[in-house]
Amino acid sequence: MTLEDILLDFSRTNYSSSKAAKNASMAASGIPQDDFGRAVISRVYQWALSKAVKNGTIKTPPPDDFWAHEWLPPTQPSIDPLKDIQAFTYELACGTNTRSNFSAANGYDFTKLCIQNGKDQVLMKKHGLSTAIPVGSKGALDPEGSGNSAAAAPAEGAGATTGSGNTGTNNANKP
């Protein structure tokens, strides 16, 4: 674990070095968290659930998937959420990531997010509020697909920005 992780102060590092340190820290802590989740948290959940059924707190007959559950470990704060979301957008477009995986990595259950987003849109429409999602000064994302949406991904050919403000293009051979 880096000093920046402990103090949650990334003000003196650039994005690349902070992201690399965070990835190393998460890789080191991921396996023990998963082991703890399976060995302790899952058993406590099953014990509490069986106790509630036995004591009559849960009155309906248990379903076939009575024990089924998923433990999502706590997430780490993002160094730069915008860059993480932009990277995810490209991963999604390339087919190398899924919305479910991205949601889980950020501590959310994708199914619950979909249900809640649907409820939010119905409620907003009921009260005459726009369901468009603002995206900076370029416009808004339109979840209804009416064609009024601004580009969510960077323009074609745009280089990745590094902490120094330079683009990711190689300028070594240029005068």
C-alpha positions in Angstrom: 0.0 0.0 0.0 1.4 3.4 -1.0 1.5 6.5 1.1 -1.0 8.1 -1.2 -3.4 5.3 -0.6 -3.1 5.6 3.2 -3.5 9.4 3.2 -5.9 9.5 0.2 -3.8 12.4 -1.1 -2.9 12.1 -4.8 -2.2 15.8 -5.3 1.5 15.3 -5.8 1.4 12.5 -8.3 0.3 12.3 -11.9 -2.6 10.1 -13.1 -0.4 7.3 -14.5 1.7 6.8 -11.4 -1.3 6.9 -9.1 -3.2 4.5 -11.3 -0.3 2.1 -11.4 0.1 2.2 -7.6 -3.6 1.7 -7.1 -3.7 -1.3 -9.5 -0.7 -2.9 -7.6 -2.4 -2.3 -4.2 -5.7 -3.7 -5.4 -4.1 -6.8 -6.9 -2.4 -7.4 -3.6 -5.5 -7.0 -1.5 -8.0 -8.6 -3.9 -7.2 -12.2 -3.1 -7.3 -11.8 0.7 -10.6 -9.9 0.4 -12.1 -12.7 -1.7 -10.9 -15.3 0.7 -12.4 -13.4 3.6 -15.7 -12.9 1.8 -16.0 -16.7 1.1 -14.7 -17.9 4.5 -16.4 -15.4 6.8 -19.0 -13.1 5.3 -20.7 -15.8 3.2 -21.0 -18.1 6.2 -22.4 -15.3 8.4 -24.9 -14.4 5.7 -26.0 -18.1 5.4 -26.2 -18.4 9.2 -28.3 -15.2 9.6 -30.6 -16.3 6.8 -31.1 -19.8 8.2 -31.8 -18.4 11.7 -34.4 -16.0 10.3 -36.2 -18.9 8.5 -36.0 -21.2 11.6 -37.3 -18.5 13.9 -40.1 -17.6 11.6 -38.9 -14.1 10.8 -39.1 -15.1 7.1 -42.5 -16.6 6.7 -42.6 -17.5 3.0 -41.1 -20.8 1.9 -37.5 -20.4 0.9 -36.8 -20.5 -2.9 -34.6 -23.0 -4.6 -31.7 -20.6 -4.7 -32.0 -20.0 -1.0 -28.2 -19.6 -0.4 -27.4 -17.7 -3.6 -25.7 -14.4 -3.0 -22.7 -12.4 -4.2 -20.3 -10.5 -1.9 -19.0 -7.3 -3.4 -15.9 -6.1 -1.5 -15.6 -2.4 -0.7 -14.2 -0.3 -3.6 -11.3 2.0 -3.6 -11.8 5.7 -4.4 -11.1 6.5 -8.0 -8.1 8.6 -8.8 -9.8 10.2 -11.8 -13.3 9.0 -12.4 -13.7 10.7 -15.8 -10.6 8.9 -17.2 -11.8 5.6 -15.7 -15.2 6.0 -17.4 -13.6 7.0 -20.7 -11.4 3.9 -20.5 -14.4 1.8 -19.7 -16.3 3.2 -22.7 -13.5 2.1 -25.0 -13.4 -1.4 -23.3 -17.1 -1.7 -23.7 -16.9 -0.8 -27.4 -14.1 -3.3 -27.9 -15.9 -6.0 -26.1 -13.2 -6.4 -23.4 -15.4 -5.4 -20.5 -19.1 -5.5 -19.5 -21.4 -3.2 -17.6 -21.9 -5.8 -14.9 -18.1 -6.1 -14.3 -17.7 -2.3 -14.3 -20.6 -1.9 -11.9 -19.3 -4.7 -9.6 -15.8 -3.1 -9.6 -17.4 0.1 -8.4 -19.4 -1.6 -5.7 -22.8 -1.8 -7.4 -25.1 -4.6 -8.5 -25.9 -3.9 -12.2 -29.4 -5.4 -12.0 -30.3 -3.1 -9.1 -28.8 -0.1 -11.0 -31.0 -0.9 -14.1 -34.1 -1.2 -12.0 -33.4 2.0 -10.1 -32.5 3.9 -13.3 -35.8 2.8 -14.9 -37.7 4.0 -11.8 -35.8 7.3 -11.9 -36.6 7.9 -15.5 -40.3 7.2 -15.0 -40.5 9.5 -12.0 -38.6 12.3 -13.9 -40.9 12.0 -16.9 -44.0 12.1 -14.6 -42.8 15.4 -13.2 -41.8 16.8 -16.6 -38.0 16.7 -16.0 -35.5 16.0 -18.7 -33.9 12.5 -18.7 -30.9 13.7 -20.7 -27.6 13.3 -18.9 -25.4 16.5 -19.0 -21.9 15.9 -20.3 -19.8 19.1 -19.9 -20.1 21.8 -22.5 -20.5 19.4 -25.4 -24.1 18.7 -24.8 -25.9 15.8 -23.2 -26.3 12.1 -23.5 -29.8 11.2 -24.5 -30.8 7.8 -22.9 -34.0 7.7 -25.0 -32.0 7.6 -28.3 -33.7 10.6 -29.9 -30.5 11.5 -31.8 -29.8 14.5 -29.7 -26.8 13.0 -27.9 -23.3 14.5 -27.9 -20.3 12.3 -28.4 -19.5 10.5 -25.2 -16.1 9.1 -26.4 -13.2 11.3 -27.4 -12.9 12.2 -31.0 -11.3 9.7 -33.4 -7.5 10.0 -33.4 -7.4 11.8 -30.1 -4.4 10.7 -28.1 -4.6 9.8 -24.4 -3.5 12.6 -22.1 -0.7 11.9 -19.7 -0.1 13.7 -16.4 2.2 16.2 -18.1 -0.5 17.4 -20.5 1.1 15.9 -23.6 -0.9 13.6 -25.9 0.0 10.0 -26.2 1.4 10.4 -29.7 5.1 9.8 -30.3 6.8 13.0 -31.3 10.4 11.6 -31.2 10.9 11.8 -34.9 9.4 15.2 -35.4 11.6 18.3 -35.6 
